[in-house]
Amino acid sequence: MNPDLVGQIAKDAIEITLFLALPILGTGLLVGLIVSLFQAVTQIQEATLVFVPKIIAVLVSLLFLAPWMMQKMIFYTEQLFINLPHYVK
């Protein structure tokens, strides 16, 4: 196992992690922006008003995206184990 191979495996792991985290983070960002606009328009500056909708939106998006995320993680892990004998020569 050479350093280039370790770097490639690490790169692939980081890519799949970012790919799976992007929809969840995007949902939190979008809900936070909407709540911030609502706060600016109504001049309500309650700190908990930002966190509760974000938490609910992230949990709901995790609920709906869990099968897709699991499918991507299983595929990545299967490919890693399938190619493992080729890595270790």
Secondary structure, 3 states (H helix, E strand, C coil): CCHHHHHHHHHHHHHHHHHHHHHHHHHHHHHHHHHHHHHHHHCCCCCHHHHHHHHHHHHHHHHHHHHHHHHHHHHHHHHHHHHHHHHCC
